[in-house]
Amino acid sequence: MRFFLISDNIDTQIGLRLVGVKGVVVHEKEETLTALEKAKKMKDVGIILMTEKIATLVPEIVYKSRTSKSLPLLTIIPDRHGTTRPKDFITRYVKEAIGVRIK
């Protein structure tokens, strides 16, 4: 199984290409949907990496892919500009999920 990247910028693609991850750069919603469908059809792809900016273009598809129990898995990653999530997103997530506050 291998990774496949769907990115919005060439820098992320080049960085991951240096460690052997193939991928594509897209900018539009239709390009993203096409790239995602092609990646899902690749038999040897186990994990699809998608940058946060591109994931915001297709939130319904991202949700559907992430909640399904089939391969390939879809993982959202930050790009070269960093994450758009707040700094305490993990502690908030834990608190919302199980009701425990972490200090």
C-alpha positions in Angstrom: 0.0 0.0 0.0 1.2 3.5 -0.8 0.2 7.1 -0.2 -1.2 9.5 -2.8 -1.3 13.3 -2.4 -3.9 15.8 -3.6 -2.5 19.2 -3.0 -3.3 22.8 -3.8 0.4 23.8 -4.1 3.5 22.6 -5.8 5.7 23.0 -2.7 3.8 20.3 -0.8 3.8 18.0 -3.8 7.6 18.4 -4.2 8.3 17.9 -0.5 6.3 14.7 -0.4 7.6 13.5 -3.7 11.1 13.6 -2.2 10.0 10.8 0.2 8.3 8.8 -2.6 4.7 10.0 -2.4 3.2 10.6 -5.8 0.4 13.1 -6.3 -1.3 15.9 -8.2 -1.8 19.6 -7.8 -5.4 20.9 -8.2 -7.1 24.2 -7.7 -10.8 23.8 -8.6 -13.6 21.7 -7.2 -14.0 19.6 -10.3 -10.3 18.9 -10.5 -10.3 17.8 -6.9 -13.3 15.4 -7.5 -11.6 13.9 -10.5 -8.3 13.4 -8.7 -10.0 11.9 -5.8 -12.0 9.4 -7.9 -8.8 8.4 -9.8 -6.9 7.9 -6.6 -9.7 5.7 -5.2 -9.5 3.5 -8.3 -5.8 2.9 -7.9 -5.5 -0.6 -6.4 -2.2 0.1 -4.6 -3.2 3.3 -2.8 -4.0 2.8 0.8 -4.0 6.4 2.1 -4.9 9.6 0.3 -3.4 12.7 1.7 -5.3 15.9 1.0 -4.3 19.5 2.0 -6.7 21.4 4.2 -7.4 24.1 1.6 -8.4 21.5 -1.0 -10.5 19.7 1.5 -12.6 22.8 2.1 -13.7 22.7 -1.6 -15.4 19.3 -1.2 -16.4 19.0 2.5 -19.3 16.5 1.8 -17.0 14.2 -0.1 -14.4 14.4 2.6 -16.9 13.5 5.3 -18.3 10.6 3.3 -14.8 9.2 2.6 -13.6 9.6 6.2 -16.6 7.9 7.7 -16.7 5.0 5.3 -15.0 1.8 6.4 -13.2 1.1 3.1 -9.8 1.8 1.7 -8.2 4.1 0.8 -8.3 6.1 4.0 -8.5 9.9 3.5 -6.3 12.1 5.7 -6.3 15.9 5.8 -2.9 17.5 6.2 -1.7 21.1 6.6 0.3 22.6 3.7 3.4 24.7 3.7 1.6 27.6 5.4 0.6 25.5 8.4 -2.7 24.5 9.8 -5.9 26.5 9.8 -7.1 24.7 12.9 -6.9 26.4 16.3 -4.0 25.6 18.5 -6.1 23.7 21.0 -8.2 21.6 18.5 -7.1 18.3 20.0 -8.0 19.2 23.6 -11.4 20.6 22.3 -12.0 17.4 20.3 -11.3 15.2 23.4 -13.6 17.4 25.5 -16.4 17.2 23.0 -16.0 13.5 22.3 -15.8 12.2 25.9 -16.4 15.2 28.2 -13.0 15.2 29.8 -11.1 18.5 30.2 -7.3 18.1 29.6 -5.0 20.7 31.2 
